[in-house]
């Protein structure tokens, strides 16, 4: 299942120290150019997330809407999180690849 792999990979990235979570930390990662992939939960519609999405897109950082606040937080061993920045190119490519792979299979 895509979800299990995505959440597991987020846990590995967190243990490797390659994750920033929460809107303030994610914004700093975007501004510094550290974020390689930004994940937003699907169950939170705030103006802050919209602003972060626009910032990420301006810096050409891929954005994915996935999971709930609870599932994203649980995956990285924290409380509910509305957004996560993946700081490592390898982790971000792997996670983004799960979405591309699933879309390709759905189209077949």
C-alpha positions as CSV (number, residue, x, y, z in Angstrom):
1,X,0.0,0.0,0.0
2,X,1.3,3.4,-1.0
3,X,0.2,4.9,2.4
4,X,2.2,2.5,4.5
5,X,5.3,3.1,2.4
6,X,5.0,6.9,2.5
7,X,4.5,7.0,6.2
8,X,7.3,4.5,6.8
9,X,9.7,6.6,4.6
10,X,8.7,9.7,6.6
11,X,9.6,7.8,9.8
12,X,13.0,6.9,8.4
13,X,13.7,10.4,7.3
14,X,12.8,11.7,10.7
15,X,15.2,9.3,12.4
16,X,17.8,10.4,9.9
17,X,17.2,14.1,10.9
18,X,15.9,15.0,7.5
19,X,12.5,16.3,8.4
20,X,11.1,19.7,9.6
21,X,7.5,19.7,10.8
22,X,5.0,22.3,11.7
23,X,4.2,25.5,9.7
24,X,7.0,27.6,11.3
25,X,9.8,25.1,10.7
26,X,8.5,24.3,7.2
27,X,8.4,28.0,6.3
28,X,12.1,28.4,7.5
29,X,13.1,25.3,5.4
30,X,11.4,26.8,2.3
31,X,13.0,30.2,2.8
32,X,16.4,28.7,3.3
33,X,16.0,26.4,0.3
34,X,16.4,23.3,2.4
35,X,13.1,21.7,1.6
36,X,13.1,19.2,-1.2
37,X,9.5,18.1,-0.8
38,X,6.6,19.5,1.2
39,X,3.7,17.4,2.4
40,X,0.5,18.9,3.6
41,X,-2.3,17.1,5.3
42,X,-5.6,16.9,3.5
43,X,-7.8,17.7,6.6
44,X,-6.6,21.2,7.4
45,X,-7.5,24.2,5.3
46,X,-5.8,27.2,6.7
47,X,-4.5,30.4,5.2
48,X,-1.0,29.5,6.5
49,X,-0.9,26.3,4.5
50,X,-2.0,28.2,1.4
51,X,0.8,30.7,1.9
52,X,3.4,27.9,2.4
53,X,2.1,26.2,-0.7
54,X,2.6,29.3,-2.8
55,X,6.1,29.9,-1.3
56,X,7.1,26.3,-2.1
57,X,5.8,26.6,-5.7
58,X,7.7,29.8,-6.2
59,X,10.9,28.1,-5.1
60,X,9.9,25.1,-7.4
61,X,9.7,22.7,-4.4
62,X,7.2,19.8,-5.1
63,X,4.1,19.9,-3.0
64,X,2.0,16.8,-2.1
65,X,-1.3,16.7,-0.2
66,X,-1.5,13.5,1.7
67,X,-2.8,11.9,4.9
68,X,-4.3,13.5,7.9
69,X,-2.8,15.7,10.6
70,X,-2.8,12.7,12.9
71,X,-1.2,10.2,10.4
72,X,1.6,12.7,9.4
73,X,2.4,13.4,13.1
74,X,2.3,9.7,14.1
75,X,4.6,8.8,11.2
76,X,7.3,11.1,12.6
77,X,6.7,10.3,16.2
78,X,5.1,13.7,17.1
79,X,1.7,15.1,17.7
80,X,-0.6,16.2,14.9
81,X,1.3,18.0,12.1
82,X,-0.3,19.9,9.2
83,X,2.8,20.0,7.1
84,X,6.2,18.4,6.8
85,X,9.3,19.4,4.8
86,X,11.6,16.6,3.6
87,X,15.2,18.0,3.6
88,X,17.0,15.1,1.8
89,X,16.9,14.7,-2.0
90,X,16.9,10.9,-1.8
91,X,14.0,10.6,0.6
92,X,12.0,13.2,-1.3
93,X,12.5,11.4,-4.6
94,X,11.5,8.1,-3.1
95,X,8.4,9.5,-1.5
96,X,7.4,11.4,-4.7
97,X,8.0,8.2,-6.6
98,X,5.4,6.4,-4.6
99,X,2.8,8.9,-5.9
100,X,4.0,8.7,-9.5
101,X,4.0,4.9,-9.3
102,X,0.5,4.7,-8.0
103,X,-0.8,7.2,-10.7
104,X,0.9,5.2,-13.4
105,X,-0.8,1.9,-12.2
106,X,-4.2,3.6,-12.0
107,X,-3.9,4.8,-15.6
108,X,-3.0,1.3,-16.9
